[in-house]
Amino acid sequence: NNLLKECSSDKMAKICYEFEKVSFNYKQTIYRENDDAQEIYLLYKGSVKLTKEFTFFEPKKNFEDKKDITSFMRSTEKEKTHILQIADLTIGQCFGEDDVLKNRP
């Protein structure tokens, strides 16, 4: 979110000229991790929650040798996915800039 902090008024006016107003519904996903990021979003109104999805394996209850990773992976019962909120953005903050500027999905 430091992208626009150091912009002068002139630069900000030029940047905003290129902006397009878009609206999203409550709890609507704007884009997901690994999507092809094409846009930088600046919050004009409302808020956005940034989340990260983590997948891990839950070991069987009887797993004994916790130092042996191969045995551990074979002993897994099932995959579990958790979604963790990593940021809560509000008016004036932006997101997507890292992905767009670094050209990464």
C-alpha positions, -999 to +999 in steps of 0.1 A: +000+000+000+030+023-002+026+026-039+006+059-038+019+074-005+047+093-021+028+106-052+025+143-057-009+158-064-001+161-101+010+125-103-020+113-084-043+133-108-027+116-138-030+082-122-066+087-113-074+097-148-066+062-158-088+046-131-122+030-139-148+028-112-159-007-105-183-021-078-184-054-061-210-072-040-205-079-003-183-110+002-177-112-036-143-126-045-124-100-066-095-123-075-078-153-060-042-161-053-025-174-086-051-157-108-035-136-135-035-102-118-044-075-143-056-046-122-046-024-092-075-016-069-078+016-049-106+016-023-129+046-027-157+032-005-161+002+017-135-024+028-117-055+015-104-085+034-073-101+020-070-138+027-045-166+022-054-202+018-032-228+035-034-265+029-018-290+053-021-327+061-034-339+094-015-369+107-031-400+120-035-402+157-011-431+161+019-415+143+050-421+164+082-411+146+077-374+141+113-369+128+108-390+097+090-368+072+085-396+047+067-417+073+048-387+083+035-379+048+025-416+043+006-415+076-016-386+067-053-391+071-066-362+051-059-328+037-072-298+055-076-263+041-078-232+062-084-196+051-066-170+071-074-132+069-041-114+064-053-078+060-084-057+063-081-027+039-102+004+040-108+036+020-076+050+004-057+018+005-049-003-026-042-039-034-031-059-064-001-036-071+025-061-061+012-087-084+007-063-114+040-046-110+060-078-105+040-094-133+031-125-114-002-144-112 
